[in-house]
């Protein structure tokens, strides 16, 4: 795998996805619930979409790359948020190493969502400028 072929934006997304994956694994180990599983799937999806050109260069993605990345970021952030809302008391207990790691995974999921959103918005075509106002009608004679 040649990481030098990745763009700077793809590297940032891959690093954030790695943090989400670690947080998701910690969430499964520490039994944070179904939300951590959803977050883990979102992180894996984002990482696979970024690495797809090197892992399977002949495979065609079913949708646009940035749309799939945005879906992965939304799944990651939504899943982690669901798990934190379900176990809010434990999420605020910063004396446990598993909680700290899970909270860092949540932060990574929010960063992943932001990075994928900016990539998605950058790919969208710019909207056309508004049409100039019509000239005033000539005065009646």
Buried (B, 14 or more C-beta within 10 A) or exposed (E): EEEEEBEEBBEBBBBBBBBBBBBBBBBBEBEBBEBBBBBBBBBBBBBBBBBBBEEEEEEEEEEEBBBBBBBBBBBBBBBBBBBBEBBEEBBEEEEEEBBEBBBBBBBBBBBBBBBBBBBBEEEEEEEEEEEEEEEEEEEEE
